[in-house]
Amino acid sequence: MASDSITSRHPFAAEIIARATQIGAKLRAQQDQSDARGCYSDEIHRELLEGGFYRILQPRMFNGGGVDCETYIRVIFELSRGHPGGGWCYALASSHALVLGAHFEEEVQRELFGSEGDFRAAFAAGPAGIPTFERCDGGYRVSGLWAFASGIPVCTHFLGGAFISGVDGAPAPVAFVVPRPSVEVLPDWGGDAAMGMQASGSNSVRLNGVFIPDRHIVPSPVGILTTDNFPDGTPGTRLHGEGLFLGIIFGWFSCEFGAIFTGAARAALEEYERLLRTKPMLFEPRRTRMHDPELQRIFGEALCRADAAEALTLSATRLHIEQCDRWMKERQPITAADTLRVWGTAREGCRAACECVEMLFHSAGASGAKQGDRLQRYFRDVQMYRIHFQSQAITPMLRAQLRLGMEVPLPFRAAASPSASR
């Protein structure tokens, strides 16, 4: 692994991160309103838009920021430290420019990024139910419902996943993109609609007979773990000349989650430290809780977990970029094992961050369970990762099966190519 920080690749990284810290402070002040609304405010959205934060991962050709991935991860750290739900909304609205920049042809990229390069897309990888794809001249008429389209309130487009009949009649996984005005965003997020991440903008999206041209539909990148799927590169690598636009997103998205939950851990630590310094001890009211040895131990262990979460997230980010760069420079294949190593490292970062928040919440006292309390919010937010697919056991099992040369589950069968098991 390279010893130099990837942040050094961009001369304005420190300035960008400092601006994100300032916006994060505003997000913290607006937490209650954002949770009730279901996403952050128009004021925050304008600051992110005008500051170029949504463009960080866009190709330079289309007015992208040209900022490296580590800087992007650190931006998510700071926004999520202000409000984890707001960080989730931002990350899942801004990051899918990679999907467009990697997997769609130049004609479509020019069309959808547009002359201004303004593209923000939620991506719901699977529909809620079975959508209908009615074949028509030049494309499909599509109807269906897609839940958890995180970030959609601030997006210009929607990316959806589904299965359609392939050439041989078998179901083929695809991803499609439509402008946001073509979809109905349901008012089913925010407030008490979900346990946590209430400001993530994870509304459902409905399509009612929307025409999607063939050029706006590509093979789904969600389950792609290896460059065996495209040994000569992707439309994005050929167009932009960057390994980042291989668009192997499975491990990369876990890095984004690591950034969100590291931010949540930092936020929880700040709130817990405030309580330690200000709340009296139960049986020694003249002294504050910071003098309680047990709470000192818990606070110290939580600090270690937050540091570990940050280090693991950044390590996974660097590993992903190194793999992409090696493919670009040397055509060294990225295997399923490589991708799962990125995913696994970032997942451990997520787990450390969640443990940090949980141990702080469990020791903060009953008052921390009240609605609107910040520690309670952070605890609820990290539980949304605990139940997310990215945190479940199937992927570590797949990694072990590949390493041991065993038969893998059918949905991942394509990953078990000869180069996938090293």
N, C-alpha and C positions, 0 to 999 in steps of 0.2 A: 504494500500500500504506500502511496506517495506520502512523504513526510510533510510537504508544504501544504498549507491550507488552500482549498479550492476557492475560498473567498477572495484570495489575492488575484484571481483572474479578472476581476472587475474593479476598475479604479474607484468607483463610487459606492462600493458595497457598504462601507461604514455609514455613509450618508443615508442610503436607502434603509438600512436597519434602524438608524436613529429616527427617521421619519415614521417607520412602522411602530417604534416604541411610543411615539407621541400619539399616534392613532389608537394604539392599544390602551393608553390611559383614558382616552375618550370612550372607548368601548367599555371599560370597567365602570365608568360613571353612568353609563346608559344600560347596564345589564338588565335591570327589571323591565324597562320599556322594550328592549330588544326581545327578551323572552316572551313577553305578552304579544308582541307584534309577529314573532316568528322569524325575524331576521333583523339585521342591524339597520340603522336609520338611513334615510336619504342623505343626510349630512356625511355620514361615514362613507357611504357608497361614492359620493362625489369626490371625497378626498382620495379614496383608493383609485378612482377612475382618472382623475386629473393628475395624480401622482405617478401614473403608469404602472401601478402594482398589478393590475390584471394582465399586463403585457409581458411580464417577466419571462415566461416560458414560450412566448410566441416567436416564430422565426423572424430574424432580422429583416428578411425580404419583405415582410408585411408589417413593418413598423414595430416589431417586437423589441423588448428591452435589451436583448443581448446579454442578460444577466445570468450568471451561473446558477446551478441548482442548489449549491450550498447556501448562497445568499437567499434564494427563495425559501428554503427550509427555515432559515433564521428569521425571515419575515413572518412566517407562520408561527414560529415560537412567540414572537412579540405580540402579534395580534391575539393569539390564543391565551397568552398571559393576561391580556386585558379581558378577554371573554372567550372561553373555549368554544361555545356555540358560534360566535362570530368568526373565530378562526376556521372552524369547519365550513361555514358558509363561503368564506373567501376562498379557501383552498379548493373546494370542489366546484366552484364556479370558474376559477382561473386556470386550473391545471389541465383541463381537457383540451386546451389549445394544442397540447402534445399529440392528442389523438388525431385531430384534424391535420396538424403539420406533418404527421408521420404516415398515415394510412390512406389519405385521400389524394387523388391525382391533382396535378398542378392547376388544371382548369377549375376544379372545385375549391381548392384553397384560395385562388384569386377571387373567386366569386364570394366565398363566405368570410374570409378575412376582410375583404373589401379594401377600398382605397385608403381607409383610415386605420386598418388593422384592428378593428374593434370587434372582438369575438370572445364571448364568455358563454360557456355551455355546461349545464348540468348533465350528468350521465347516469341514467338508471339502467343498469346492465340487464335486468330481467323484468318482464311485465308481470303485473298482478292478474293472473288469469291467462287466457289464450287469446291473443289479438288476432284480428283478421287482416290478411294481406291479399287483396283482390287485384289480380294482374290486369293491367290496362296498358295502353300504348305508351311506351317509354318509361314505365315504372309500376308503382303499386298505389292503390287506395288503401290506407291503413286506418284501422280503428282499434282502440284498446286503452287500457289503463296501466300506467307505470307509477308505482309508489316510490317514495323516498328519493325524489329528484333533488338532492341537496344542492342548494345555491340557486335554484331556479328563479327566486324573486329578483335577483340582480343580473340575470343572464340575457343574452341576445338570442341564444339558440338552445335547443334540446337535443341531446344524444340519447337514443334508446337502443336497447338490445332485444333481440327476439330470434326465433327460429323460423326459417322459411324453407320451402322445398328446393333442394339443390338440383343439379343437373341429372343426377340419378334418382331423383324423387325422395331421397333421404333428407331428414331435417338438417339444415345447415345454420350454424350460429352466425348472425350478422349484427352489425351496428349501423344505425342510420342517423341522419342529422336533419332537423327541420328548424326553421325560424321560430322563435318563441310566439309571434303573433298567430301562428298556425295551430297552436295547442291551447288547451284549456288548463289553467293552473287552478287546482281545487283549493278552497280555503280550509285545509285540514291539518295545518301545522301551527305551532305557537300556543301559548297558554298551557292548558292542561292536556293538549292533544297527545303528548308523549311524556315519558318520565324524565328525559333529559335531552340535552342538545336542542333546547327549545328555540334557540336563535339561529339554527343551522339552515333554515329555509328549505326543509326537507318535505315540501309539499308533493302531493301526487299530481300527475299530469295525465290528461286524457286527450286522445286523438280521435276525431270523429270524421272518418272518410278523408283524411288528409292525403293529398297526392305527394308521393315521394319519388323523385326521378331515380332511375337506376344508378346514376353517377353519385348519388348521395347515400348509397348503400355499399358497405364494404364487409368483408369477413370480420367477424368480431375479434378485437384484439385482447379481450378480457382474459381468455385462457391460454394465450400464447406465452410459452415459457422459454422458447429457444429460437435462435436464428435459423434453425433448420426449416422453419416455415417460410423464410425468405432469404435464401443463401446469397442472393445478389443485392440484398438491401430492400428498402421500401421506397415508395414514391418520395418520402421525406428525405431519406439519405441522399438520393440522387438529386433532389432539387436544392437542398440546403447544405449538403456536404458536412453534416454533423451526425455523429453516432447517436446523440440524444434522440434523433428522429427515427431511430429504429422502432420506437414506440412500444417497447416491451414494458408494459405498465404494471404487471402483477406485483413485482417487488417494489417498484417505485411508489405505488400508492400506499404501501405499508410505511414507507419513509414519511409520507405526508401525515399519516395517522400518528407516527412517532412524534412529529413536530407538534401536532395539535395537543397531544396528551402530555408532552413535556411542558408545553405552555400551561396546561391545566395544573400540573404538579407545581410549577413555579408560583402560580397564582395561589394555590392552596398553602404553600409554605409562607408566603407573605401574609396571608390572613391569619395563619396559625401563630406566626411570630408576633403579630399585633396582639392576639389574645394572650400569649404568654407574658407580654410586657405590660398589659393593662388589667387583666382580670385577677382578682384576689384568689389566693389559695383557699380551699374549702375550710380547712381547720386553722389556718393562720392568716386571717384577713389582712394583717398589716403587710404581708409580703405578696408579691404577685406570683403567678404560676411559673414564671421562669426559674424560680428557685426550687421547683419540685424535681428531684433527680429522675424520676420515672418519665416525666414529660420532657426533660432534657434529652434522655436517651431516645425517646420516640422522635423528637425533632431532629436529632443528629442522624438517626437511621433514615429518616425521610429525606434529609438533605442528600445523603449518599445515593438514595434511589433516584432522586431527580437528576443528580449529576450523571449517574449511569444511564438514565433514559436519554439525556442529551448526547452523551458520548456515543451510545449505540446508534442513535438516529443519524448522527453525522457520519459515523463509520459506514453505515449501510448506504447512505447517500453517496459517499466517496467511492464505495465499492461498485455501485451501479454505474456511476459515470466512468470509472476506470474500465469496466467491462465494455461499455459503449465505445469509449475512445480506442480500446484495443481492437475492436471489430473494425472501426473506421480506418485505423492506421495499418493494421496487419491482417485484417479479415480473420481474426481469431474468433471462432464461433462462441456464442453465448449458449451454454447448455441449460437444461432444466435445473440441474444442480446449482449452477451459478445463480440463476434467478431465485431459487428457493433459499440460497444462502443470503442474498439481499433481504428477501422477505423475512427470514428467520431472525436475522440480526435486528431489523427494525421492530419485529414483533416483540422481541425481548425488551426493547426500549419502551414499547407501549405498556408491557406488563409491569416494568419497574415504575413507570409513571403512575399507573393505576394503583399499585401497591402504596406508593407515596401518599396519594390522596386518601386512600381508604384508611390507612393507619392514622393519619391526622384527624379525619372525620370521627373515627371510632373513639378517639381519646379527647375530643374537644369539649365534651359535655352535652347535656340534653338541649341546651339553648341553641346549639348548632343545627338542630333538626328542624327549626322553624322555617316556614316558607319564606323565601327571600334572603335567608342567610347565605353568605357567599360559600362557606364550606359545604353547606348542604347542596348548593347548586353544582359545585365542582364534583362532589360525590356522585350526584345523579348523572352528570355528564360522562364521567368515566365508565359508569355502568353501561352506557350505550356502546362502548367498545367491547365490554365483556360479552355482550350478546351478539356482536357483529360477526359476520362470516369470517373476516380476516383473523379473528382471535380463536377460531374453533380448531378442533384437533385434526381435521381431515388433512390439512396441509403438512403438519409435521409428520403424519403417517405417510403421506406421499413421499416426503423427502427420505424417510427411512427405507421405504420400499424401493425407491430408485437406487439408493446406496447399496442395498442388499441384493439388487438384481431380481426383485420379485415382480410378479404381475401387479399392475397398478389398476385402480378403478377406471371403468370405461370412459368417463368424461375427461380423464387425464391421459388416455392411452397414447395420444399423439406425442405427449411429452417424453415417453419412454423410448426414444430413438436411441441408436447405438451411442451417440455422443451425449446422451442425457444423464448417464449414470456415473460419470467420473466423480 
